[in-house]
């Protein structure tokens, strides 16, 4: 499953790299592609192992507050 | 650009700016990894006492980065020498660097989302590769590889410095410029890597505004340089030099002293409607003032450290102004053709 999140509190390209680093930390995440320009991140994950809320919680722990993109 | 200026730029804005892009991903990861390694081997938490074996991998990382960027500077300088930048091309390059830096400064101040496009984001695949490499064993190969790979993650100030290395048009100057700059960035990188992640984020937040202001100022200086090199009548430094000239009595004659502080007089009044020969006079002059650029006349020359060099100027209409500067866009000066032919000695 792919889900896009808006991440309004990214302040520099390093934030995108921090968020992408979560793909090695959260079991069930296949790939994270974050963009500082677009202030968003796209998460490809296994929904049988992980929920959207758990992804948000993991991002909160490193200081970011993603919001699921309704689109 | 002077090597000392490049070093200080690295020490201040370069180190801080690059910390935001490279620091979190690379050096902090490295330091964290070293600390974990230390815990495993010593059975203790992070110690405040200086331990050379902690510093060594960081030094390997920084040395590899220094070497990689020096080689990159050499290559950029080589490309610049092949391109043979004309004063106008240099002007455009400086102008572009300036706009890039101003855009980045405004981005840091969060002025408008459009300024986020002034950031060059490395591809995710590359950052993923570097991140995963950084988590491999704590061998010396890893820090060396990471240090080398930072050339693919240049921050805004580094990118501007790379463009300046290109503009030198000399492999040696390009290499020494990048060497001085990266050497300047090293103390802060070392400190952050050594004291690990918590200090990195604190510095990043605390200094962002200082970096932004410095980027804006440096950007304005680069734009000013570009304007001077293009022969534009409007630039900050040219306006100041013209205002200064107003305060002085009219300077005439047919020779220009090329000094450590630029050209004297800054505004030379010359007779109109006649061919002239003026003389550049250098007396142990070591600055870039020796490299004279007159964009309107497509004239560019490097004067001897000490000597006299003549230069022919075709007849100019009364009221014409020919602007010139050094090849770095510093010391803007001008020749004003507003005298009758009898008003100066040939």
Interface residues (C-beta under 8 A of the other chain):
Chain A: X11 X12 X13 X14 X16 X17 X18 X20 X21 X23 X24 X33 X34 X35 X36 X37 X39
Chain B: X20 X21 X23 X24 X25 X108 X110 X113 X116 X117 X119 X121 X122 X124 X127 X128 X131 X132 X135 X204 X208
